[in-house]
C-alpha cells in the first residue's frame, strides 16, 4: 500500500516580505553569460548530501525569478516523495520541489 502524503494545514507559506530581495536590487537568476546559476530541485536528484544545504523558495507567481521580492531562503531539513521540509527563518514548512532552487 503506498504511503499517502498528508499536508499540514497550519504551515504558512514563506513570504511575502515586501521590499526585501536577498539577492539585491539588480540581481537576476542568470550569470553574465546568461546561464542559470541556481538548480531547481527534483526528487530524482536529491541525495543525503543535500541535507543542510541552502535553498531558495520561489513562489509560483514569481515564475522562476530568483530576484523576486517574495522569495525566501531556507535550509533543507529532510525530504520524501511528497516534498522537502525546509527550515525558513520564521517557520519550518514542507515545500514542493518545483518551488525550490538549490543555492549555488
N, C-alpha and C positions, 0 to 999 in steps of 0.2 A: 504494500500500500504506500503510495507516495506521501511525502511529508507536505502538509499544507502550510502555506505562509500566512501568518496572522500579522496584520499590520497594526501597530499601536495607534489608537485614535488620539491619544493625549500628546503625541510627539509633534510639536510645531515644526514647520519647515524653517530652515535657517533663513536669515534675512527678513525683510529688506532693511538695509541700513542706508538711508538716504544721504547723499553727499559723500559716500565713502567708496573709494576704489583702492583695494590693496595693491594694485599694480601701478597706480599713478595716473595722472590725468591723460597723458599722451601714450599710454601703453596699449598694446594690442596682443593678440594671441599668436602673432607671427614674428619671425626673426626678420632682420633686414633683408634677407634673401627671399622673404615671403613664404617660408616653410613653417609648418606648425611647430611650436615649442612645447606643447603640452599634449599628453596622450590620453584619449578617452578610455575609461576603464571598461572591461567586459569580464564576465565570469570565466571565460576561457583563458584569459591572460593572467588571472590572479594566482600568485604564489605566496608561500609563507613569508618571503622577503618583503612583501607589500605591507605587512602589519607594521604600524607606526609611521608609515610614510605620509607625507603631506599631500592632501588633495584639495581641489577647488570644486565647490558646488556651484554649478551654473544653472540658474533657473531656466525653465523651458522658454519663457518669454524673451530671454536674452539671446536665444538662437545661437548658442555656442560662443558668444562674445565674452572672452575671459576678462575684459576690462569693464564689463557692465557693473553698475553701482550695486546691484543686488547679489553679486557673487559673494561667497563665504568660504573661508579657508578652514580646514579641519585636518584631523589625523585619523587614519584607518585604525579601527579597533579590531574588528573581525568581519567576516563575510560568509555568505552562503548563496544558494541559488536564488534567493529572494532579493538580495541586495547587500549593501555594505553598511555596517554600523560605523558611524563617523562621530568622533568627538569634536564638536564645534566649541567655540569659546563660551557660548551661552547654554548649550544643551548637548545631549547625545541623541542621535536620530538615525534610523535606518533610511538610507538614501538609495534610489535607483542607480544602477550602474551608468545608465545613459546620461545622468545628470552630473557625473563626476569626471574630473580630469586629474590625472596624476601630475603633480608639480614636477618641474624639471630641475 
